[in-house]
Amino acid sequence: MKKLDLGKDKINHLLLSFSIPCVISMLINSVYNIVDQIFIGKGVGTVGNAATNVIFPLVLIYGAIASLIGNGTSANLSLKLGEGKKEEAKESLGSAITISVIVAVFIGVISYLLLPQLVRCFGSTETVYPYALSYGKVIAVGAPFVIIYSALSNIIRADGSPKYSMIMLVVGAIINIILDPIFIFGFSMGVEGGAWATVIGQMISFLIAILYIPKIKSVKLEKKDFIPNKSIVRILGLGLSSFITQMTVLVLFVFMNNMLTRLGTNTKFGADIPLSVYGIISKVNSLYIASILGIAIGAQPIIGFNYGAGNKARVKETLRKVLTVNFIIGIIFNLIFVLFPEQLTSAFITKSDPNYDLFLEFACLTCRSMMLIMAINVLEITTSITVQSLGNALKATLVSFTRQILLFIPIACLLGFVLGYGIYGVLYAGPIADSICFIICIFIFGSEYRKLTEKKEESLEEVEKPKQKIHYDGKHIVITISREYGSGGRYVGKLLSEKLGLPFYDKELISLSAKESGLSKEYIETIDEKNTTMKTESNNDDRLFIAETKVIQDLAKKSSCVIVGRCADYILKDYKNTLKVFLYSDDKSKEERAVTYYHIPKNKASKYIKDINKKRRKHYKYYTGRDWDNRNNYDLLINVDALGVEKTADQLVEYIKNREE
């Protein structure tokens, strides 16, 4: 976050910085499985490929758990940082890391103990069973490592270090690729060798991920932050869409394994060939999914931060660009699958394999039926992730659930069994489900996009244009007005500016600060309404203060003016032509003004005034290190009650004129 300003940098630059490393990282995750598949296919044959396909649902479970925690934490971190709530971001991040470790170990143990039952459930045939069991035991050992580092990789990207996340995965993948041929061919370990190569690579990635935790830069974690708290509920809610996306793929995978083995026995392909081919095509297809998912997930910090900051125009721009890039990627992959299916799948089997011709025939059939219009899946995946980034976990979950569960499985059962098209009906269920889901997602994405319609903001020129006639012709002077709440200080400043013919800046600073900070005008107005220019120490927004500082300094250099609040007296403490005024009044007068002008209930006025002034003191102390009501900070301290609002303004006018003489 130190090098990349999510609120102000160009969207193209941010997308390249976040999404490219994310795409590479996710492609590397896919490479793990593809490399194993290639070496096992060459070393063991069709039955070996089928075994890795049977265990792949286990890998999806690990990925789903990692996405639940990692993507949820990433979305929450970006939203909280965008809202300026660093303390909440810190606590939720520490909680998520602890939960990821606990869950990872638990899932690893359970999957190892239940592996025989899981292998049967995942659609294994009797021929494939011993190979799948041997491969799966090793993969289960690596479960804690892959879950933890996968979750942390999302967090690392959201922390502003996408390259570190990419390097972490690249190192693991390289080790896997080097060890695969050594274990499978050199040590003749077969499918078990491929599994150990994968797990060792995962262990290295895990170690690199753990080393990053003390280096997290968006917040500074303390020991107490690692104690799980209620923030984990919000994290799991935000990550639910990613989890269900993975779990629906899992359900689809298990469904397809069982359908293909059952219906395949009634065809010339038999049970093992469809099982093997589907696994290979799914692994190759994961390169496509990784690309578009990587673009969308890489955009999450940008979308979440700017949405949290209320900058809807930047959110809309990001969404448009993500969708455009992903559709281009989708079309390219779609053409490759339909035009070159034989070239894609022949790398996974040797020509000497007795099933070589039938294998390629079924591979071509699958690519040209099930994957026929795969490009339109882009909208489903992009919609799910971006809606999740906007904090709408329920709608994102519905999108993830629709294609795989509500559409594909019922259509496949209808075509495969009820209408009697068998295995061919199952394959053609793919493009039918894709088409229906695409139409649904058009409406969902469109509704979310329309919600981002941004109110028209004033231009800088409009903001700086004074609301009253400017006729000041004296020496350059900037008057800062600090005031107790209820003292009438703002009205004194307004009258003073009108009498002298000076520009007046109070609420007018909102639009100027919005332009400077990248925060939206609406967000800063919300802060103003909640008195967050007078916030408690734990909830100060540094971005806003930095922007206000620059705006105030620029205004002071540009022309004479009157500025109310915003620590302006401190910001301009070194400016020679500044008159720093502090206005106060007695408690009774402040209460009367609060009731009369601010419509505060009389019985609540006293407490309300004290609370606001207390917050002003804390805010001032936080940014200046000085006491707000210390008389040494100001040139003039005036009790407004002594003269009243109008005469106080008159006295200040007289003082300024005498000062110039």
C-alpha positions as CSV (number, residue, x, y, z in Angstrom):
1,M,0.0,0.0,0.0
2,K,3.0,2.3,0.5
3,K,3.9,2.3,-3.1
4,L,0.5,1.9,-4.7
5,D,-2.2,4.4,-4.0
6,L,-5.5,2.5,-4.5
7,G,-7.5,5.7,-4.3
8,K,-5.5,7.8,-6.8
9,D,-3.2,5.7,-9.1
10,K,-4.4,5.0,-12.6
11,I,-6.7,1.9,-12.7
12,N,-4.6,0.3,-15.6
13,H,-1.4,0.6,-13.5
14,L,-3.1,-0.9,-10.4
15,L,-4.6,-3.8,-12.4
16,L,-1.3,-4.6,-13.9
17,S,0.4,-4.4,-10.5
18,F,-2.2,-6.6,-8.7
19,S,-3.8,-8.8,-11.3
20,I,-0.8,-10.0,-13.3
21,P,1.1,-11.4,-10.2
22,C,-2.3,-12.9,-9.1
23,V,-2.9,-14.6,-12.5
24,I,0.7,-16.0,-12.5
25,S,0.2,-17.2,-8.9
26,M,-3.1,-19.0,-9.8
27,L,-1.6,-20.4,-13.0
28,I,1.2,-21.9,-10.9
29,N,-1.4,-23.5,-8.7
30,S,-2.9,-25.1,-11.8
31,V,0.6,-26.1,-13.0
32,Y,1.0,-28.2,-9.9
33,N,-1.8,-30.5,-11.0
34,I,-1.0,-30.4,-14.7
35,V,2.7,-31.3,-14.3
36,D,1.7,-34.3,-12.1
37,Q,-0.9,-35.3,-14.7
38,I,1.7,-35.1,-17.6
39,F,4.4,-37.1,-15.8
40,I,2.0,-39.6,-14.3
41,G,0.3,-40.0,-17.7
42,K,3.7,-40.7,-19.4
43,G,5.0,-42.9,-16.5
44,V,1.9,-44.8,-15.4
45,G,-0.7,-44.4,-18.2
46,T,-4.4,-43.8,-18.4
47,V,-5.1,-45.4,-15.0
48,G,-2.6,-43.1,-13.3
49,N,-4.4,-40.0,-14.8
50,A,-7.7,-41.4,-13.7
51,A,-6.3,-41.7,-10.1
52,T,-5.2,-38.1,-10.0
53,N,-8.7,-37.1,-11.2
54,V,-10.3,-39.1,-8.4
55,I,-8.2,-37.3,-5.8
56,F,-8.7,-33.9,-7.4
57,P,-11.9,-33.2,-5.4
58,L,-9.8,-33.4,-2.3
59,V,-7.5,-30.7,-3.8
60,L,-10.7,-28.6,-4.5
61,I,-11.8,-29.0,-0.8
62,Y,-8.4,-27.6,0.3
63,G,-8.7,-24.8,-2.1
64,A,-12.2,-24.0,-1.0
65,I,-11.2,-23.8,2.6
66,A,-8.3,-21.5,1.7
67,S,-10.6,-19.3,-0.4
68,L,-13.1,-19.1,2.4
69,I,-10.6,-17.7,4.8
70,G,-8.1,-16.0,2.3
71,N,-10.5,-14.3,0.0
72,G,-12.8,-13.3,2.9
73,T,-9.9,-11.8,4.7
74,S,-8.6,-10.0,1.6
75,A,-12.0,-8.5,0.9
76,N,-12.5,-7.5,4.5
77,L,-9.0,-6.0,4.8
78,S,-9.5,-3.9,1.6
79,L,-13.0,-2.6,2.7
80,K,-11.8,-1.8,6.3
81,L,-8.7,0.1,5.0
82,G,-10.9,1.9,2.5
83,E,-13.2,2.9,5.4
84,G,-10.2,4.0,7.4
85,K,-10.9,1.4,10.2
86,K,-7.3,0.2,10.7
87,E,-7.9,-1.2,14.2
88,E,-10.7,-3.5,12.9
89,A,-8.6,-4.5,9.9
90,K,-5.8,-5.5,12.2
91,E,-7.9,-7.6,14.6
92,S,-9.6,-9.4,11.7
93,L,-6.4,-10.1,10.0
94,G,-4.8,-11.7,13.1
95,S,-7.9,-13.7,13.8
96,A,-8.0,-15.1,10.2
97,I,-4.4,-16.3,10.3
98,T,-5.0,-18.2,13.6
99,I,-8.2,-19.7,12.2
100,S,-6.5,-20.8,9.0
101,V,-3.9,-22.8,11.0
102,I,-6.5,-24.5,13.2
103,V,-8.8,-25.4,10.3
104,A,-5.9,-26.5,8.0
105,V,-4.6,-29.1,10.5
106,F,-8.2,-30.4,11.3
107,I,-9.0,-30.8,7.6
108,G,-5.7,-32.6,6.9
109,V,-6.3,-35.1,9.7
110,I,-9.9,-35.8,8.7
111,S,-9.2,-36.2,5.0
112,Y,-6.3,-38.7,5.7
113,L,-8.5,-40.8,8.1
114,L,-11.5,-40.8,5.7
115,L,-9.5,-41.3,2.5
116,P,-10.7,-44.8,1.6
117,Q,-14.4,-43.7,1.8
118,L,-13.7,-40.5,0.0
119,V,-12.0,-42.3,-2.9
120,R,-15.1,-44.4,-3.4
121,C,-17.4,-41.4,-3.2
122,F,-15.3,-39.5,-5.7
123,G,-16.1,-42.0,-8.4
124,S,-13.1,-44.4,-8.4
125,T,-13.4,-47.7,-10.4
126,E,-11.9,-50.9,-9.0
127,T,-8.9,-50.6,-11.3
128,V,-8.1,-47.1,-10.3
129,Y,-8.8,-47.5,-6.5
130,P,-5.3,-48.6,-5.3
131,Y,-3.6,-45.9,-7.4
132,A,-5.9,-43.2,-6.1
133,L,-5.4,-44.3,-2.5
134,S,-1.6,-44.2,-2.8
135,Y,-1.7,-40.8,-4.4
136,G,-4.3,-39.4,-2.0
137,K,-2.5,-40.4,1.3
138,V,0.4,-38.2,0.4
139,I,-1.7,-35.3,-0.8
140,A,-3.6,-35.4,2.5
141,V,-0.3,-35.0,4.4
142,G,0.3,-31.8,2.5
143,A,-3.2,-30.4,3.3
144,P,-2.2,-28.1,6.2
145,F,0.6,-26.6,4.1
146,V,-1.4,-25.9,1.0
147,I,-4.4,-24.5,2.9
148,I,-2.3,-22.1,5.0
149,Y,-0.1,-20.8,2.2
150,S,-3.1,-20.5,-0.2
151,A,-5.0,-18.4,2.4
152,L,-2.0,-16.3,3.1
153,S,-1.3,-15.7,-0.6
154,N,-4.6,-13.8,-0.8
155,I,-3.8,-11.8,2.3
156,I,-0.4,-11.0,1.0
157,R,-1.9,-9.6,-2.3
158,A,-4.4,-7.5,-0.3
159,D,-1.5,-6.2,1.8
160,G,0.0,-4.7,-1.4
161,S,2.6,-7.4,-2.1
162,P,1.3,-9.3,-5.1
163,K,4.9,-10.0,-6.3
164,Y,5.9,-11.7,-3.1
165,S,2.8,-13.9,-3.4
166,M,3.8,-14.8,-6.9
167,I,7.4,-15.6,-6.0
168,M,6.2,-17.8,-3.1
169,L,4.2,-19.9,-5.5
170,V,6.8,-19.9,-8.3
171,V,9.4,-21.4,-6.0
172,G,7.1,-24.2,-4.9
173,A,6.1,-24.9,-8.5
174,I,9.7,-25.1,-9.8
175,I,10.6,-27.5,-7.0
176,N,7.6,-29.6,-7.9
177,I,8.6,-29.7,-11.6
178,I,12.2,-30.7,-10.8
179,L,11.2,-33.5,-8.4
180,D,8.4,-35.0,-10.5
181,P,10.6,-36.8,-13.1
182,I,13.2,-37.7,-10.3
183,F,10.6,-39.4,-8.1
184,I,8.4,-40.9,-10.9
185,F,11.0,-42.1,-13.3
186,G,14.3,-42.0,-11.3
187,F,13.1,-43.6,-8.1
188,S,10.2,-45.5,-9.9
189,M,7.7,-44.2,-7.3
190,G,4.8,-43.9,-9.8
191,V,1.8,-41.9,-8.6
192,E,3.1,-41.6,-5.1
193,G,6.3,-40.0,-6.4
194,G,4.2,-37.3,-8.2
195,A,2.3,-36.7,-5.0
196,W,5.5,-36.2,-2.9
197,A,6.9,-33.8,-5.5
198,T,3.8,-31.7,-5.1
199,V,3.7,-31.8,-1.3
200,I,7.4,-30.8,-1.0
201,G,6.8,-27.8,-3.3
202,Q,3.8,-26.9,-1.1
203,M,6.0,-27.0,2.1
204,I,8.5,-24.6,0.6
205,S,5.7,-22.2,-0.4
206,F,4.3,-22.5,3.1
207,L,7.6,-21.5,4.7
208,I,7.9,-18.4,2.5
209,A,4.3,-17.4,3.3
210,I,4.9,-17.7,7.1
211,L,8.0,-15.5,6.8
212,Y,5.8,-12.7,5.4
213,I,3.6,-12.4,8.5
214,P,6.0,-10.1,10.5
215,K,6.4,-8.0,7.4
216,I,2.7,-7.1,6.9
217,K,2.7,-3.4,6.2
218,S,-0.9,-2.3,5.9
219,V,-1.3,-2.8,9.7
220,K,1.0,-3.7,12.5
221,L,0.0,-7.0,14.1
222,E,0.4,-7.6,17.8
223,K,0.1,-10.8,19.8
224,K,-3.4,-10.0,21.0
225,D,-4.6,-9.7,17.4
226,F,-4.1,-13.4,16.8
227,I,-6.8,-14.3,19.3
228,P,-9.9,-15.1,17.2
229,N,-12.8,-12.7,17.7
230,K,-16.2,-12.0,16.2
231,S,-14.7,-10.5,13.1
232,I,-14.2,-14.0,11.8
233,V,-17.9,-14.2,11.1
234,R,-17.8,-11.2,8.7
235,I,-14.6,-12.7,7.1
236,L,-16.3,-16.1,6.5
237,G,-19.4,-14.3,5.2
238,L,-17.3,-12.4,2.6
239,G,-15.3,-15.5,1.7
240,L,-18.5,-17.6,1.3
241,S,-18.9,-16.9,-2.4
242,S,-15.3,-18.1,-3.2
243,F,-15.9,-21.2,-0.9
244,I,-19.2,-22.1,-2.6
245,T,-17.6,-21.5,-6.0
246,Q,-15.0,-24.1,-5.2
247,M,-17.4,-26.4,-3.6
248,T,-19.8,-26.3,-6.5
249,V,-16.9,-27.2,-8.7
250,L,-16.2,-30.1,-6.3
251,V,-19.8,-31.2,-6.4
252,L,-19.7,-31.0,-10.2
253,F,-16.5,-32.9,-10.3
254,V,-17.8,-35.8,-8.1
255,F,-21.0,-35.8,-10.1
256,M,-19.2,-36.0,-13.4
257,N,-16.8,-38.7,-12.2
258,N,-19.7,-40.9,-11.2
259,M,-21.8,-40.1,-14.3
260,L,-19.0,-40.7,-16.7
261,T,-17.9,-44.0,-15.2
262,R,-21.5,-45.2,-15.0
263,L,-22.6,-44.1,-18.5
264,G,-19.2,-44.8,-20.0
265,T,-19.5,-48.5,-19.4
266,N,-22.3,-48.6,-22.0
267,T,-20.1,-47.1,-24.7
268,K,-16.9,-48.1,-26.6
269,F,-14.9,-45.8,-24.3
270,G,-15.5,-47.8,-21.2
271,A,-15.4,-46.3,-17.6
272,D,-11.7,-45.4,-17.2
273,I,-11.2,-43.4,-20.4
274,P,-14.0,-40.8,-19.7
275,L,-12.8,-40.5,-16.1
276,S,-9.2,-39.9,-17.3
277,V,-10.1,-37.5,-20.1
278,Y,-12.5,-35.4,-17.9
279,G,-9.7,-35.0,-15.3
280,I,-7.2,-33.9,-17.9
281,I,-9.5,-31.4,-19.6
282,S,-10.5,-30.0,-16.3
283,K,-6.9,-29.5,-15.4
284,V,-6.2,-27.7,-18.7
285,N,-9.4,-25.7,-18.2
286,S,-8.1,-24.6,-14.8
287,L,-5.5,-22.5,-16.7
288,Y,-8.5,-20.6,-18.2
289,I,-10.2,-20.3,-14.9
290,A,-7.0,-19.2,-13.2
291,S,-6.5,-16.4,-15.7
292,I,-10.0,-14.8,-15.4
293,L,-10.2,-15.6,-11.7
294,G,-6.8,-14.1,-11.2
295,I,-7.8,-10.8,-12.9
296,A,-11.0,-10.6,-10.9
297,I,-9.3,-11.5,-7.5
298,G,-6.4,-9.2,-8.3
299,A,-8.9,-6.4,-8.7
300,Q,-10.5,-7.1,-5.3
301,P,-8.2,-4.7,-3.3
302,I,-8.9,-1.9,-5.8
303,I,-12.7,-2.4,-5.9
304,G,-13.0,-3.0,-2.1
305,F,-10.8,0.0,-1.2
306,N,-12.5,2.5,-3.5
307,Y,-16.0,1.1,-2.6
308,G,-15.2,1.5,1.1
309,A,-13.9,5.0,0.4
310,G,-17.1,5.8,-1.5
311,N,-15.3,6.4,-4.8
312,K,-17.8,4.7,-7.0
313,A,-16.5,6.1,-10.3
314,R,-13.2,4.2,-9.8
315,V,-15.1,1.1,-8.9
316,K,-17.1,1.3,-12.1
317,E,-14.0,1.9,-14.2
318,T,-12.3,-1.1,-12.6
319,L,-15.3,-3.4,-13.2
320,R,-15.5,-2.3,-16.9
321,K,-11.8,-3.1,-17.5
322,V,-11.8,-6.4,-15.6
323,L,-14.8,-7.6,-17.6
324,T,-13.3,-6.5,-21.0
325,V,-9.9,-8.2,-20.3
326,N,-11.6,-11.4,-19.1
327,F,-13.8,-11.7,-22.1
328,I,-10.8,-11.4,-24.4
329,I,-9.1,-14.1,-22.4
330,G,-12.3,-16.2,-22.6
331,I,-12.6,-16.0,-26.4
332,I,-8.9,-17.0,-26.9
333,F,-9.2,-20.1,-24.6
334,N,-12.6,-21.0,-26.2
335,L,-11.0,-21.0,-29.7
336,I,-8.1,-23.1,-28.5
337,F,-10.3,-25.8,-26.9
338,V,-12.6,-26.1,-29.9
339,L,-10.0,-25.9,-32.7
340,F,-7.0,-27.8,-31.1
341,P,-8.4,-30.4,-28.7
342,E,-6.1,-33.2,-29.9
343,Q,-3.0,-31.1,-29.4
344,L,-4.1,-30.1,-25.9
345,T,-4.7,-33.6,-24.6
346,S,-2.1,-35.7,-26.5
347,A,0.7,-34.5,-24.1
348,F,-0.9,-36.5,-21.3
349,I,-0.7,-40.0,-22.9
350,T,2.0,-42.0,-24.8
351,K,1.2,-43.3,-28.3
352,S,2.1,-46.8,-27.1
353,D,-0.8,-46.7,-24.7
354,P,-3.5,-49.2,-26.0
355,N,-6.2,-46.7,-25.3
356,Y,-4.5,-43.9,-27.2
357,D,-7.0,-43.5,-30.1
358,L,-10.1,-43.8,-28.0
359,F,-8.6,-41.4,-25.5
360,L,-8.1,-38.7,-28.1
361,E,-11.5,-39.3,-29.7
362,F,-13.3,-38.8,-26.4
363,A,-11.1,-35.8,-25.6
364,C,-12.1,-34.1,-28.9
365,L,-15.8,-34.9,-28.3
366,T,-15.6,-33.4,-24.8
367,C,-13.9,-30.2,-25.9
368,R,-16.3,-29.6,-28.8
369,S,-19.4,-30.2,-26.8
370,M,-19.0,-29.5,-23.1
371,M,-16.6,-26.6,-23.7
372,L,-18.3,-25.3,-26.8
373,I,-19.2,-21.8,-25.5
374,M,-16.9,-21.7,-22.4
375,A,-16.0,-18.0,-23.0
376,I,-19.3,-16.8,-21.6
377,N,-18.5,-18.3,-18.2
378,V,-16.4,-15.1,-17.8
379,L,-19.4,-13.1,-16.7
380,E,-20.4,-15.7,-14.1
381,I,-17.0,-15.8,-12.5
382,T,-16.3,-12.1,-12.7
383,T,-19.7,-11.2,-11.4
384,S,-19.3,-13.5,-8.4
385,I,-15.9,-12.1,-7.4
386,T,-16.7,-8.5,-8.0
387,V,-20.0,-8.6,-6.1
388,Q,-18.1,-10.2,-3.3
389,S,-15.6,-7.3,-3.4
390,L,-18.6,-4.9,-2.9
391,G,-19.4,-6.7,0.3
392,N,-22.6,-8.5,-1.0
393,A,-21.7,-12.0,0.0
394,L,-25.2,-13.4,-0.4
395,K,-25.7,-12.4,-4.0
396,A,-22.1,-13.5,-4.8
397,T,-22.9,-16.9,-3.3
398,L,-26.1,-17.2,-5.4
399,V,-24.1,-16.5,-8.6
400,S,-21.6,-19.2,-7.7
401,F,-24.3,-21.7,-7.0
402,T,-26.4,-21.1,-10.0
403,R,-24.4,-22.6,-12.9
404,Q,-23.1,-25.8,-11.4
405,I,-25.8,-26.9,-9.0
406,L,-29.1,-25.3,-10.1
407,L,-28.5,-25.6,-13.8
408,F,-25.8,-28.1,-15.0
409,I,-26.6,-31.1,-12.7
410,P,-30.4,-31.1,-13.3
411,I,-29.9,-30.6,-17.1
412,A,-27.3,-33.4,-17.3
413,C,-29.5,-35.8,-15.4
414,L,-32.4,-34.9,-17.7
415,L,-30.5,-35.4,-20.9
416,G,-28.4,-38.3,-19.7
417,F,-31.1,-40.5,-18.0
418,V,-34.6,-39.2,-18.6
419,L,-34.2,-38.4,-22.3
420,G,-31.8,-41.3,-22.9
421,Y,-28.9,-39.5,-24.5
422,G,-26.4,-41.1,-22.1
423,I,-22.9,-39.8,-21.8
424,Y,-23.4,-37.5,-24.8
425,G,-26.3,-35.8,-23.0
426,V,-24.1,-35.1,-20.0
427,L,-21.5,-33.4,-22.2
428,Y,-24.0,-31.2,-24.0
429,A,-25.5,-30.1,-20.7
430,G,-22.5,-27.8,-20.4
431,P,-23.3,-25.2,-23.1
432,I,-27.0,-25.2,-22.2
433,A,-26.2,-24.4,-18.6
434,D,-23.6,-21.8,-19.6
435,S,-26.2,-20.0,-21.8
436,I,-28.9,-19.8,-19.1
437,C,-26.4,-18.7,-16.5
438,F,-25.0,-16.0,-18.8
439,I,-28.5,-14.4,-19.1
440,I,-29.0,-14.5,-15.3
441,C,-25.6,-12.9,-14.7
442,I,-26.3,-10.1,-17.1
443,F,-29.2,-8.9,-14.8
444,I,-27.2,-9.4,-11.6
445,F,-24.1,-7.6,-12.8
446,G,-26.2,-4.9,-14.4
447,S,-28.1,-4.2,-11.2
448,E,-24.9,-4.0,-9.1
449,Y,-23.3,-1.7,-11.7
450,R,-26.3,0.7,-11.7
451,K,-26.1,1.0,-8.0
452,L,-22.7,2.6,-8.4
453,T,-24.1,5.7,-10.2
454,E,-22.2,8.5,-8.7
455,K,-23.6,11.9,-7.8
456,K,-22.1,14.7,-9.8
457,E,-19.2,16.4,-7.9
458,E,-18.3,20.0,-8.1
459,S,-15.2,20.9,-10.0
460,L,-12.3,22.5,-8.2
461,E,-13.1,25.8,-9.9
462,E,-16.7,25.6,-8.7
463,V,-15.6,24.8,-5.2
464,E,-13.0,27.6,-5.1
465,K,-15.5,30.1,-6.5
466,P,-16.6,32.2,-3.5
467,K,-20.2,32.3,-2.6
468,Q,-20.0,36.0,-1.6
469,K,-18.6,39.0,-3.4
470,I,-14.8,39.2,-3.1
471,H,-13.5,42.7,-2.6
472,Y,-10.6,42.3,-0.1
473,D,-7.7,44.5,-1.2
474,G,-5.5,44.4,1.9
475,K,-2.3,42.5,2.7
476,H,-2.2,38.8,2.2
477,I,-3.7,37.1,5.3
478,V,-5.2,33.8,6.3
479,I,-7.5,33.6,9.3
480,T,-7.9,30.2,11.0
481,I,-10.9,29.8,13.2
482,S,-10.8,27.1,15.9
483,R,-13.9,27.0,18.1
484,E,-15.8,25.1,20.8
485,Y,-18.9,23.4,19.6
486,G,-21.9,25.7,20.3
487,S,-19.8,28.9,20.6
488,G,-21.1,30.3,17.3
489,G,-17.5,30.2,15.9
490,R,-18.5,29.1,12.5
491,Y,-20.9,32.0,12.1
492,V,-18.3,34.4,13.3
493,G,-16.0,33.1,10.6
494,K,-18.7,33.4,8.0
495,L,-19.5,37.0,8.9
496,L,-15.9,37.9,9.1
497,S,-15.3,36.6,5.5
498,E,-18.3,38.6,4.2
499,K,-17.3,41.8,6.0
500,L,-13.7,41.6,4.7
501,G,-14.6,40.2,1.3
502,L,-12.6,37.0,1.7
503,P,-13.3,33.4,0.5
504,F,-14.7,31.2,3.3
505,Y,-13.7,27.6,3.6
506,D,-15.5,25.1,5.9
507,K,-17.7,22.5,4.2
508,E,-16.2,23.8,0.9
509,L,-13.0,21.8,1.8
510,I,-14.9,18.5,1.4
511,S,-14.8,18.5,-2.5
512,L,-11.2,19.8,-2.5
513,S,-10.1,17.1,-0.1
514,A,-12.0,14.5,-2.2
515,K,-10.0,15.5,-5.3
516,E,-6.8,15.4,-3.4
517,S,-7.2,12.2,-1.5
518,G,-9.1,9.9,-4.0
519,L,-11.8,9.5,-1.4
520,S,-15.3,10.4,-2.6
521,K,-17.2,13.5,-1.6
522,E,-19.9,11.4,-0.2
523,Y,-17.5,9.5,2.0
524,I,-16.0,12.7,3.4
525,E,-19.4,14.2,3.9
526,T,-20.3,11.1,6.0
527,I,-17.2,11.6,8.1
528,D,-18.2,15.3,8.5
529,E,-21.7,14.3,9.6
530,K,-20.4,11.9,12.2
531,N,-18.0,14.6,13.4
532,T,-15.1,12.4,12.3
533,T,-13.0,15.4,11.6
534,M,-13.0,15.2,15.4
535,K,-12.7,11.4,15.6
536,T,-11.4,9.2,18.4
537,E,-7.8,8.2,18.4
538,S,-8.5,4.7,17.1
539,N,-10.4,5.9,14.1
540,N,-8.5,8.7,12.5
541,D,-8.2,8.7,8.7
542,D,-4.7,9.6,7.8
543,R,-5.4,9.9,4.1
544,L,-8.1,12.5,4.7
545,F,-5.8,14.6,7.0
546,I,-2.9,14.5,4.5
547,A,-5.3,15.6,1.8
548,E,-6.7,18.4,3.9
549,T,-3.2,19.5,4.9
550,K,-2.2,19.9,1.2
551,V,-5.5,21.7,0.3
552,I,-5.2,24.2,3.2
553,Q,-1.5,24.9,2.4
554,D,-2.4,25.5,-1.3
555,L,-5.3,27.8,-0.4
556,A,-3.1,29.8,2.0
557,K,-0.5,30.3,-0.7
558,K,-3.0,31.2,-3.3
559,S,-5.0,34.0,-1.7
560,S,-6.3,35.5,1.6
561,C,-9.1,33.5,3.1
562,V,-10.9,32.4,6.3
563,I,-10.6,28.7,7.2
564,V,-12.7,27.0,9.9
565,G,-11.4,24.0,11.9
566,R,-9.4,21.1,10.3
567,C,-6.4,21.8,12.5
568,A,-5.7,24.7,10.1
569,D,-3.9,26.7,12.9
570,Y,-1.4,23.9,13.3
571,I,-1.0,23.2,9.5
572,L,-0.2,26.9,8.9
573,K,1.8,27.4,12.1
574,D,4.9,28.4,10.1
575,Y,3.0,30.8,7.8
576,K,3.9,34.4,8.7
577,N,0.7,35.9,7.4
578,T,-1.7,33.7,9.5
579,L,-4.0,34.9,12.2
580,K,-4.9,32.0,14.5
581,V,-8.1,32.6,16.4
582,F,-9.8,30.4,19.1
583,L,-13.5,31.2,20.0
584,Y,-15.2,29.9,23.1
585,S,-18.2,30.6,25.3
586,D,-19.8,29.5,28.6
587,D,-21.7,26.3,29.0
588,K,-25.1,27.9,29.2
589,S,-24.7,29.9,26.0
590,K,-23.4,26.8,24.2
591,E,-26.4,24.8,25.3
592,E,-28.8,27.5,24.2
593,R,-27.2,27.7,20.7
594,A,-27.2,23.9,20.4
595,V,-31.0,23.8,21.1
596,T,-31.9,26.9,19.0
597,Y,-29.7,26.4,15.9
598,Y,-28.8,22.7,15.9
599,H,-32.1,21.4,17.2
600,I,-30.4,19.3,19.9
601,P,-32.9,18.2,22.6
602,K,-32.5,20.4,25.7
603,N,-32.0,17.4,28.1
604,K,-29.2,16.1,25.8
605,A,-27.5,19.3,24.8
606,S,-24.9,19.4,27.7
607,K,-23.6,15.8,27.2
608,Y,-23.7,16.2,23.4
609,I,-21.5,19.3,23.5
610,K,-19.0,17.8,25.9
611,D,-18.7,14.6,23.8
612,I,-18.0,16.6,20.6
613,N,-15.5,18.9,22.2
614,K,-13.8,15.8,23.8
615,K,-13.5,14.3,20.3
616,R,-12.1,17.5,18.9
617,R,-9.4,17.5,21.6
618,K,-8.4,13.9,20.8
619,H,-8.4,14.5,17.1
620,Y,-6.3,17.6,17.4
621,K,-3.9,15.9,19.8
622,Y,-3.6,12.9,17.5
623,Y,-2.4,14.9,14.5
624,T,-0.6,17.8,16.2
625,G,0.7,16.5,19.5
626,R,-0.6,19.6,21.1
627,D,-3.6,20.5,23.3
628,W,-6.5,21.9,21.3
629,D,-7.4,24.5,23.9
630,N,-3.9,25.6,24.8
631,R,-3.9,29.4,24.5
632,N,-0.2,29.4,23.4
633,N,-1.4,27.9,20.1
634,Y,-3.4,31.0,19.1
635,D,-2.9,34.7,18.5
636,L,-6.4,35.6,19.8
637,L,-8.7,33.9,22.2
638,I,-12.2,35.4,22.3
639,N,-15.2,34.7,24.5
640,V,-18.1,35.1,22.0
641,D,-20.5,35.8,24.9
642,A,-18.8,39.0,25.7
643,L,-19.9,40.8,22.5
644,G,-22.2,38.3,20.7
645,V,-21.6,36.7,17.3
646,E,-21.9,39.9,15.0
647,K,-19.9,42.2,17.2
648,T,-17.2,39.6,17.7
649,A,-16.9,39.5,13.9
650,D,-16.8,43.3,13.8
651,Q,-14.0,43.4,16.4
652,L,-12.0,40.9,14.4
653,V,-12.4,43.0,11.3
654,E,-11.2,46.1,13.2
655,Y,-8.3,44.1,14.6
656,I,-7.2,43.0,11.2
657,K,-7.4,46.5,9.7
658,N,-5.4,47.9,12.6
659,R,-2.9,45.1,12.2
660,E,-2.2,46.1,8.6
661,E,-1.4,49.7,9.4
